[in-house]
Amino acid sequence: MDAGEIGLSGRTYRRISLSSPFGNTLVMVTDGHLPYPFGREVTGYRVTRLTDTLAKAKSAGATVLWGPHRAAGRNSALVRFPGGYVAEIHDGAETPTV
């Protein structure tokens, strides 16, 4: 995958999607050397419209740390919420990668 979506333009990384009756998981495999703010988030959320969600988050006091960035058929952003919680938020279809 294009590592530009995790702050490493011009590089690649491996992304694996797993789906089961218990839920969906996305595993991102890197060498562990990620620029700030990447690697601070441990949770990602899929939303219907990223732009609407970011507007609501900003009005509630959240700060967009990075993005939105378009890659692999989805738009994503990293957001820091009041209290310091950092999460990745994205929209678009998730395509399994093996």
N, C-alpha and C positions, 0 to 999 in steps of 0.2 A: 504494500500500500504506500501511497504518497505520504511521507512523514511530515509534510507541510502542515497537516492537520494536528500534529502534536509539537509544533514549533521547530521542526528540523527540516527546513526547506532544502530540496535537492537530495534528500536521502529517502530510504525506504524502511519499512518495518513490517512485521507480521501481525495481522489481526484475525482472530478466530471467533466466529459466532456459534454459540451453542443454544439450541432451543429444546425444551422439554415440557411436559405437562406441569412441571414445577415453576417454570419461568424461563427467561432468556438471560444469557450471560455473554458478554463480549470480553475476550481476553486480548490484551495488547502486549505484544512481546517486543521489548527493546533491549538495548545494552544497559539500561538504567541511567544513562546520562541525559537528562532532559532539562531544558532551560525552564526557569520560572515563568509561569505558574504551573507548568505541566508536572505531573507526578504528585501534586499536593491534593488532587481530588481522588476520591476512592469510589465515588458513585456518579453514574450518569443517568440522565432522565430523558426519555423520548417524549416529545410533545407534538401536538398537531401543527402549530405554526410557531417557529422559533422567534420571529420578529415580535409577535404579540406577547409571547412569554417574557422576552427580554424587556419589553416596555413595562409590563406589570412588575417584574422584578426590580427594575430601576426605580419605579414609583414607590416601591416598598423599602428603598434604601440599599439595594444590592448594587454592586459594581461589576461591570463586565471587564474582566481581566484580559481577555483575548477573544477575537472573533467579532462577528460571525465569519466563519471560514467554510467554503464549499469544497467538498471532496467526497469521492465515492458515493455520489448520489444523495448526500445529506448535507445540511448546514449545521455547524456546531459552534459553541461558544463556551468559555470557562467563566463562571460567575462566582464572586465572593459575596455571600450574604451577610447581613449584620450578625455580629458574633464571631465572624471568621470562617464559617463553613464554606468550603469551595466545592463546586460540583460542575460537571460537564453537562450541558443541555444540548439536545440535538433534535432535528426533525428529519423526515425522509425515510425511505425504505431501507432496511438493513439487509444486505445481501450476505449470506453465509460465505465465509472465506476459509478454505482449508489449506 
